[in-house]
């Protein structure tokens, strides 16, 4: 359970003080070593978010401590990341659905669909191999090769692998190139699907028309 409270009697030279929970309750000892990824050193009067634990001497101590501002920043980043992931999942779903639909109505060769699925599977496997190699300090698969697989249509498999193996998605430079390859694939299939809709049913999507 997380508590929120104010630091009191903080001794910065010794790196400890006490925290009183908001609204009253059990006072706990708090040490500088219990802070997680703090943006600065705490000072007397700071509001913190923490967990309460027994210290083995009949008292209580604060654990997993974060300054309130740091805690809010992490929550905000997490919410932003989750929102971005939801949008990304929708894009992947729409792309794959478009491939299947075009195949079903006979406007795209089944071989092309199978090829895209095969490249995605290869891409997924390569991410897994690279993650394992990173852990065991073995030969790595170059980022350029991973991007080439994505550009050739394997980016959906790469996207799934990034989340399954928790690999590469925290590298902004890599992800920018990854999403560029995804965008190129998505635009290409979008233009193709738009032309099919226009030819078969007279439906036009202006910003996708050639």
N, C-alpha and C positions, 0 to 999 in steps of 0.2 A: 504494500500500500504506500502511495506517495503522499507526503505531507508538504505543506508550504509554511515557512516560518521566517522570522527575522533573527539575524545574527546579533548576539549580545556579548559584551566583554571579550571582544576579539583582540588577541595579542599577536600582532603580525610577526614580531621577532621570534616567537615560539611556534607560530603557525597553528594556533588552535583558539577555540572559544566555545560558545554555547549557542543553541538555537531554541527559541520559544515558538511553538506552532501557533499559527494564526487562529484566533478564537479560543486560545487557551489549551492546556494539555500538558503532557510530559516534556520537561526540558531535556535536551540531549546534548552530549558533548560532540563537537565537530572539529575535525582535524583537516589541515590543508591537503593531506594525502588522499582524503576521501572525495575530493572534487574530481569530476570527469570533464576533461577538455574545457577548462575554464578559459575565458577570453582575457581575464586579468586576475590579479590577486584579490581576494575578498576583503572587505572593510567592514567595520562596525556599522550595523544598521542595514546591511544588504539583505534582500529577500532571496531565499534559496528554496529549491525543491529537492526533497531528499526522502530516503527510506529510513525507517526506525529499526534499530537492532539492539539487542541486549549486549552489554559489554563484558559479561561474565563476572562482574563485580557487584551486581545488584543495581547497576545503573543502565543508562541507555546512550547509544551513540548514533550519529547520523551517518548513513552510507549512501553511495551512489549520488553524491551531491552535485547539483548544478546551480549556478546563478540563475535567477528567474529569467533574465534577458537571454542567456544562452539556451535555456530550456525552450523558450518561445521560438527562438530562431531555428532550433532543430525541428520543432513541431511544424513550423511554417515550411521548411525545406522538405520535410517528409510529405506534407500535404501536396506541395507543388509537384514533387516527384511522382506521387500516386496519381495525380491528375494527368500528368504527362504520359504515364504508363497506360492509363485507360484510353487516351486518345490514340496512342501507338497501337494498342490491341485492336481498336476499331479499324485503323488503317490496314493492318495485317489481315483482319477478317474480310474487309471489303475487297482487298486485292485478291485474296485466294478465292473468294466467292465469285469475283468477276471471271477468273480463269475457268472455274468449274462451269459457270453459266454459259460462257462462250463456247465451251466444249460441248455442253448439252445441246445447244441450239445449232451445233454444227458449223460454227464460224471460226473455230480454232482446232487445229489438229490435236488429237488425243496424244500424239507423240510429244507435242510441245508441252502439254500439261504434265505428262510423265517426266519429261526432261527437267522441268522446273522443280518438280517434287524430288527428283533424284539429286539435283544440285543443292536443294535445301537440306536434304539428308546428309550429303557430304559436308556441307557447311556446318551443320549441327555437330557432326562427328569431329571435324577439325577443331572446333571450339573446345570440345571436351578433351581432345588430345593435348591441345595447347595449355589448357588449365592444369592438367595433370603434369605436363612438362614443367610448368612454372613452379608447381609445388615441390617437385623432385629435382629441380635444377638440371633438366635435360634439354636437348635441342628443341627450340621453339619454332612454331610456324610463324612466318613473317606476317606482319599486319597487312602488307600489300596483297599477299595471297588471300587473306581472309576477305579483303575488300573486293578483290577480283571475283571471288565466289559470290559475293553479295550482288555485284554488278551484273553477273550472268544469270541472276534470277534466284539466287540462294539466300537472299536477305531475310525472308520469313523464317527459315530454319536458323539463321544466325540470331535473329531476334529472340526466338524461343531459347536457344542455347545460352544467350547472355543472361537470361533470368534463371534458367535451370542451374547453370554452373556458376552464376554470379561472377561472370568474367567479362572484362573489357568495358562494361557499362559505366564504370566510374571514371573513365578517361575521356574528358571532354573533346580533345583533338581527334581521337579515334572515332567517337560517336558522331562528330560532325560529318566526317567522311562517310561513315556508315549510313547516316540518314540522307546524305546526298545520293548515294547509290540507290537507296530505297525510293527516294523521290523520282529519280530517273525511270525506274521500273514502273512506278505507280502512274506517272504521267504517260508513259508509253502505252500501258494497258488501258488507261483512261481514254486516250485519243482513239485507240483502236475500237474500244467498246462504244464510244460516242459515234464513230462512223458507222458501226454496225446498226446502232439504234436509228440513225438517220436514214440508212438505206432500206431497212426492213419496215420501220413503222413511222418514219418521218419525224421522229423525236430528235430534237437538237439540244446540245449542251454548248452554248456559245463559247465559253472560255476553254472548251476542250476541242473545238473544231479546228481543223488545219486550215 
